[in-house]
Amino acid sequence: MRTTAEFRAGAGADARTGDAREQDAPAEEGVPREQSDRAGDSANVLVIEDEPGIVDFVRRGLEAEGFRVEAALDGVEGEQLALGGRFDAVVLDLMLPGRSGLEVLETLQRSRPAMPVIVLTALGEADARVQGLEAGAVDYVVKPFSMAELVARVRAQLRALANSSASTLEAGDIEIDLLTRRVRRGGIEVALSTTEFELLVFLCRNQGRIVTREQVLAGVWGYQHDPGTNVVDVYVGYLRRKLGRPDDPAPITTVRSVGYRLGSSG
């Protein structure tokens, strides 16, 4: 009989697809891996989760896809490991003994802001998602979940991290040259002010995921403006007008009551 944790996480399912099938052999045996140029191969991932069944399921799934995985069963140990500097990404539960996931998030946001943290939790309400994003999470996966989706989201965040150190950024047909500070959409140059440029860079480095107005204020303005101001909305409007075309609006989506997203999700 499966435990509650296994039912919630889908343990006993195929570790790569999340299909509910019993496996007689470990998921990684006899399964050819894709080529090693995929984002995340050999990356170190820390899983902070207090349910052993879920830890085992996530560990097997990530290891089958080429990740190296360590785990912690409480918030205190998890935070200490995450601050050690050996990890490229963290998968974090919010409801943890010792130290809550939100407290861990806030610590990592201060000490290791560049390290992507993906929240994995049963708290799926909008308020909980917003709270996690505002605390510094880059993505949010709700239990029960698909292992394939979790793997894809971890890889997406690692790709974004790798791209953030390049001299150029791309989001669909938008190209940003960080050295010359020139922006093109569909090969046509777009003139932006300094603040508009910084806002577009921030959105591009977070493309595909929702960023809250508070995160934008911190990342672009450094909280120099009152968090109650509408400056984010105003400058997003400027960007939309400059990047948009009559038959092809700018790919900046408003997520009601949360924030904005550049490009498609996932």
N, C-alpha and C positions, 0 to 999 in steps of 0.2 A: 504494500500500500504506500502511495506517495504521501509525503508530508505536506503540510499546508504551504510551506515555502516553495516546494517543488511545483505544486499546482499554480501558485501565483506567478512564478517565473517561467514556467513551462519546462522545468527540468525533466529529463527523460526524452526531450525532444532533440531533433537533430541540431547540433551545436552551431551549424552554419546557417540553416534556413529557419529554424524555430518550428518546423513542422512537428506535429504531435505524433511521433513514431518512437517506439522503444528501440534502443540501440544495444546490440549485444557486445559491441566493441567500442572503445573510446572513439569519439567523433573524429579525432585527427588521424586514425589509422587507416591506411589504404586510400586516403583522399588526396589527390594531387593538388598542391598549392598553385595559385596563379603566379605569374612572373613577379619577381621581387621589386619591380618598379612601382608597385602600388603604394599609395601613401599609408604609412603606418607599419609596414613590414619591419620587424626588429625594433619597433618602438616599445618603450617601457610604459606600461599602464598600471596605475594603482587603483584597485577596487576597494572602496570603503563601504562595507555592508555588513549588518549584524546577523543576517540569516545565512547559515552555512550552505543550505541548499541552493540559494541564489548565487552565492559566491562561487560554488562549484560549477554551476551552469554557465555563468559569465566567464569564468576562468577557462573552461574547456572551449567555449565558443571563440574567445579571443585568441587563445593559443593555436587553435586550428587554423586561424587566419594569419598567423605569423607574428603576433604580438608576444612580448614577454610580460608576464602578469605577476604582480604581488598583491596581497590582500591584507586588510585590517578589519577586525570585527567590532571596533568601537571608535568613537570620534577622537579620543585622546591619542591612541596609537596611530590612527590614520593621519591626523594632523602632523604628528612628529615625522612620520615617513614622508609625507608630501613635502614638508619643508626641507627634507634632506637633499633635494636637488637631483635625484636620480631618475625622475619620471618625466615623461613627455606629455602625459594626460592623466586625468583622474576621473573615475566613475564613482559618484558619491550619492549615498542614500541620505535623506534628510532626517529620518527618525533613527537616531543612534544613541546608544548608551554612552555615558561619560561626558560627551561633548556633542551638541547637536550639529547636524549637517550645515545649518545656516551659520553657526559660529565658526565652523571649519572654513566655510566659504569666505567669510569676512576676513579671516586670518590670511588665507591664501591670496585674496584680492590685494591685501596690503603688501605681502611679502613676495609673492610670485605672480604678479598680475598677468604675465604673458602665458602662463600654463593653463591650457583649456580644462575646465571642469564641467563635466556633463552630469547633471542631476538625474538619478534613477530612483523613483519613489512611487508610492501608492497614492500620494497626495496630488490628485489631478485637477482640483478646483482652480479656477482662473486666479484667485487671490494668491494661492500657494505658488503657482507658476510665476506670477509677477514678483513675488517676494524672493524666489530663488534667482530670477534673472537680475533683479536689482542688487542682490548680494554678490553677484559676480559670475554666476553660471553662464556658460556660452550656449547651452542647449538643455533640453528638458525631456526626459523619456518617462512615460507613466507605465507602471505595472498594471496588468500583465503586459509583456512586451515581446516583440520579435527580435531574436538574436541577430538576424540579418540587418534589421533596422539599426540596432545599437552599433554593430560593426560599421555600418555606413556612416553613422553620425560621428563616431570616433575618427574615422578616416577623413571625413570632411573637415573636422576641426584641425587635424594635423596638417592637412593641405593648406588651410588658411594660415596656420602658423608659419609654415615654410614660405608661403608667398609673401608674408608680411616683411620678410627680410630682403626681398628682391627689389631691384631698382624700378620695376614697372609692376603695375597691378592691372588686372582685367576683370571685368564683370559683364558677361555677355559681349555686346559690341562696344562697350565703354573701355577705353585704354587710358591709363594714367601713368605718366612718366614722372617719377618722384624726383629725378635730378633736375629736369628742366621745368617741372611743375606745369607741364602742358597736358591738356585733356582732349581726347578725341572721342566722338561717338560715330560709329560707322565710317571712320576715316576722316570725318569732318571735325576740324578743331573747334573747341568750345571755350570761350573766354570766361574764366571764373575769378571772383575776388579771392583774397587770401582765405577768408573764413569759409567761403563756399568750397574752395579746394580742400581744406582740412576736413570739412564735413563729409565730402564725397570720399576722401581717403578712408575715414573712419567707417563709413557705411560699406565701402568695398572690402575692407579687411574683416568685416563681419557679414559679408554677403551670404544670403540664404538663411540667415537667422534673425530673429526679432531682437531689436535693441530698444530699450526703454528711453524715454526722454531724459531721465536722470543719468543713464549711462552715456548718452550723447553729450549732455552738459559736462560731465566729468571728463570725457575723452577729448572733446573739442575746445571747450571753454575753461576747463579746469575748475568748475564750480565758481567761477568769478562772477557769474550772474545768479540772481535769485532763482532757486529751483522752481518757483511759481511762475516765472516768466514764460512768455510764448515764443521766445527767440528761436527755439528749435523748430517749431512749426513754421515760423516766418522764413527761415533759411532753407528748410526743406521745400517750401513753396518756390523760392528763388531757383533752387536746383532743378525742380521739375520744369519750370518754364524754360530754363536754358538748355536742358538736355532733351526736352520733349520735342516732338514733331507733330504736325497736324494729324498724320495718320499713324503715329507711333509714339505714344506718351512715354515719359521717363519711367524706367522700371523700378520706381520707389513706391512701395505699398504701405498704406496706413493700416495698422492693426489696432482696431478700436480699443480704447482704454488701456493700451499697452505701449505702443510705440511705432517703430517703422522697420521695414525690411527692404533691402536692395536685392533684386533678383528673386528667383523662386526658392521655396523652402526645400530642406532636405539636401 
